Amino acid sequence: MYLTISLAQQTFQLHASGAAYWVEQDTILLADVHLGKSAHFRRNGMAVPASADDKEYDKLNEIITLFNPSRLWFLGDLFHSYKNAEWHFFEQWVSMQSIELALIMGNHDVIGKSSFEQLGIKTYEQLTMGTIVLTHHPQEIDGKFNIAGHVHPSIKMKGVGRQRIKLSCFFKNEHGFILAAFGDFTGTYTLQPKKGNRVFAIVEDEVIELK
């Protein structure tokens, strides 16, 4: 279900949902949930099932139950667009949480900080914890290790008989670490690993480091 790794002398457990549990901070990190995206598309005439967002709440509840953390920090793009019918369900979900919730603002978080803060969700442009800096967009920060989202990383695998498969992944490069997209209704961007990069692919219900 999850893979334990070390980053910047800290311990992280990578979950197949796309979340990462930071052991020393007792905190779940996740990025790119994009709640309300299906409602946004339906409003614009696309045939997207109303149940699409329900899966995100099921996943959120699953990882909270699994790790039982003190905090959950969203690394941007929590909500896809402006308030829509999904916001009411999000308010209900937040009201049932007993852990600290925080949001590092992403490019899709156009609803504004005040709306999130009224629900008790702390908001930041970036958050520094020791040598680790949490952002939405990946950054190169001198003397710091960056953990971010935004990219929705994936990797293409080739097999015998010309089979090809694209897998969502966590990705470590020379500057930091990029979380897999948590939202199922997001799409991905295929990365080309270089020497020294590490790729942690999500294969069904497992996270596997590719060698």
ABEGO torsion letter per residue (X at the ends): XBBBBBBGGBBBBBBAAGBBBBAAAGBBBBBGAGBGAAAAAAAAGBBBBAAAAAAAAAAAAAAAAAAGBABBBBBEGABABBBBAAAAAAAAAAAABABBBBBBBBAABAAEAAAAAAAGBBBBABBBBEABBBBABBBBBBGBBBBBBGAGBBBBBBBBGGBBBBBBBBBBBAAEBBBBBABABAEBBBBBBBBGBBBBBBBEABBBBBX
